[in-house]
Amino acid sequence: EHVNEDSQEKKSILSAERAWEILKHIKDEESFILGMDPKFARPDWMIITVLPVPPLSVRPAVIMYGSAKNQDDLTHKLADIIKS
């Protein structure tokens, strides 16, 4: 927790799981007030909880100069997402 010296407010770090739990408990009426039609969009849907990953056969290694292989761009981007 962090304390702001000017206003004496306590601030704490909010994890992604806790933020998702808070957004998940927003009622449909409140979601509508926020400008979201609950049939098509809800605040808790804005946090990715499941990330589909295509199999290696869909994103094969790319052959570079000679016999060297390198992973394709999609594999590199998926790795970046998982690392962050």
GROMACS elastic network, one bead per residue, 0.5 to 0.9 nm:
[ bonds ]
;  ai    aj funct       b0    kb
    1    10     6  0.65483   500
    1    11     6  0.55107   500
    1    13     6  0.68986   500
    2     9     6  0.82294   500
    2    10     6  0.56584   500
    2    12     6  0.60785   500
    2    13     6  0.85321   500
    3     6     6  0.88678   500
    3     7     6  0.84496   500
    3     8     6  0.59674   500
    3     9     6  0.56282   500
    3    11     6  0.60643   500
    3    12     6  0.87123   500
    4     7     6  0.57843   500
    4     8     6  0.50985   500
    4     9     6  0.53278   500
    4    10     6  0.64833   500
    4    11     6  0.75177   500
    5     8     6  0.51205   500
    5     9     6  0.75880   500
    6     9     6  0.81327   500
    7    10     6  0.89155   500
   14    17     6  0.83011   500
   14    18     6  0.63887   500
   14    19     6  0.65315   500
   15    18     6  0.52519   500
   15    19     6  0.62399   500
   15    20     6  0.86196   500
   16    19     6  0.50585   500
   16    20     6  0.60924   500
   16    21     6  0.86167   500
   16    47     6  0.81340   500
   17    20     6  0.51159   500
   17    21     6  0.62510   500
   17    22     6  0.87604   500
   18    21     6  0.50171   500
   18    22     6  0.62690   500
   18    23     6  0.86781   500
   19    22     6  0.51477   500
   19    23     6  0.62188   500
   19    24     6  0.85047   500
   19    44     6  0.85456   500
   19    47     6  0.87599   500
   20    23     6  0.51086   500
   20    24     6  0.59167   500
   20    25     6  0.87131   500
   20    43     6  0.86337   500
   20    44     6  0.57779   500
   20    45     6  0.86415   500
   20    46     6  0.87744   500
   20    47     6  0.67329   500
   20    49     6  0.88548   500
   21    24     6  0.50387   500
   21    25     6  0.64801   500
   21    44     6  0.78374   500
   22    25     6  0.54895   500
   22    26     6  0.70383   500
   22    44     6  0.81302   500
   23    26     6  0.54697   500
   23    42     6  0.83557   500
   23    43     6  0.56467   500
   23    45     6  0.85566   500
   24    27     6  0.82077   500
   24    42     6  0.82472   500
   24    43     6  0.71527   500
   24    45     6  0.83097   500
   25    44     6  0.83639   500
   26    29     6  0.82966   500
   26    30     6  0.62802   500
   26    31     6  0.65016   500
   26    42     6  0.85189   500
   26    43     6  0.76185   500
   26    44     6  0.82358   500
   27    30     6  0.52600   500
   27    31     6  0.61677   500
   27    32     6  0.87059   500
   27    38     6  0.89710   500
   28    32     6  0.61770   500
   28    33     6  0.86928   500
   28    36     6  0.88343   500
   28    37     6  0.81032   500
   28    38     6  0.57537   500
   28    39     6  0.89303   500
   28    42     6  0.80017   500
   29    32     6  0.51283   500
   29    33     6  0.64205   500
   29    34     6  0.88148   500
   29    38     6  0.82944   500
   30    34     6  0.63298   500
   30    35     6  0.88520   500
   30    36     6  0.88848   500
   31    34     6  0.50433   500
   31    35     6  0.66429   500
   31    36     6  0.54994   500
   31    37     6  0.69769   500
   31    38     6  0.64174   500
   31    41     6  0.85456   500
   31    42     6  0.64287   500
   31    43     6  0.69573   500
   32    35     6  0.51112   500
   32    37     6  0.54464   500
   32    38     6  0.66125   500
   32    42     6  0.87660   500
   33    36     6  0.72281   500
   33    37     6  0.89502   500
   34    37     6  0.88541   500
   34    43     6  0.87328   500
   36    39     6  0.85464   500
   36    40     6  0.76390   500
   36    41     6  0.56901   500
   36    42     6  0.62989   500
   36    43     6  0.77890   500
   37    40     6  0.56157   500
   37    41     6  0.56873   500
   37    42     6  0.71872   500
   38    41     6  0.51983   500
   38    42     6  0.53481   500
   38    43     6  0.87848   500
   39    42     6  0.78647   500
   41    44     6  0.85847   500
   41    45     6  0.67389   500
   41    46     6  0.83417   500
   42    45     6  0.53657   500
   42    46     6  0.72954   500
   43    46     6  0.55958   500
   43    47     6  0.80541   500
   44    47     6  0.59928   500
   44    48     6  0.87112   500
   45    48     6  0.69580   500
   45    49     6  0.84583   500
   48    51     6  0.68544   500
   53    78     6  0.78206   500
   54    57     6  0.80922   500
   54    58     6  0.62881   500
   54    59     6  0.72313   500
   55    58     6  0.56446   500
   55    59     6  0.68493   500
   55    60     6  0.88480   500
   56    60     6  0.55807   500
   56    61     6  0.82327   500
   56    75     6  0.86521   500
   57    60     6  0.54891   500
   57    61     6  0.89961   500
   59    62     6  0.89051   500
   59    71     6  0.80261   500
   59    72     6  0.64623   500
   59    73     6  0.85974   500
   59    74     6  0.69571   500
   59    75     6  0.69618   500
   60    71     6  0.70232   500
   60    72     6  0.67132   500
   60    75     6  0.88564   500
   61    69     6  0.61265   500
   61    70     6  0.55094   500
   61    72     6  0.57181   500
   61    75     6  0.89760   500
   62    68     6  0.85874   500
   62    69     6  0.55805   500
   62    70     6  0.51560   500
   62    71     6  0.58218   500
   62    72     6  0.58488   500
   63    66     6  0.76853   500
   63    67     6  0.66221   500
   63    68     6  0.59473   500
   63    70     6  0.63201   500
   63    71     6  0.86544   500
   64    67     6  0.66674   500
   64    68     6  0.51495   500
   64    69     6  0.54548   500
   64    70     6  0.66530   500
   65    68     6  0.60299   500
   65    69     6  0.82485   500
   66    69     6  0.87491   500
   71    74     6  0.81520   500
   71    75     6  0.61724   500
   71    76     6  0.69030   500
   72    75     6  0.55675   500
   72    76     6  0.66510   500
   72    77     6  0.89921   500
   73    76     6  0.51004   500
   73    77     6  0.62064   500
   73    78     6  0.86456   500
   74    77     6  0.50958   500
   74    78     6  0.61361   500
   74    79     6  0.85891   500
   75    78     6  0.51329   500
   75    79     6  0.62312   500
   75    80     6  0.87088   500
   76    79     6  0.51261   500
   76    80     6  0.63131   500
   76    81     6  0.88309   500
   77    81     6  0.62787   500
   77    82     6  0.86844   500
   78    81     6  0.51332   500
   78    82     6  0.62481   500
   78    83     6  0.86236   500
   79    82     6  0.51705   500
   79    83     6  0.61007   500
   79    84     6  0.87091   500
   80    83     6  0.51751   500
   80    84     6  0.63067   500
   81    84     6  0.53838   500
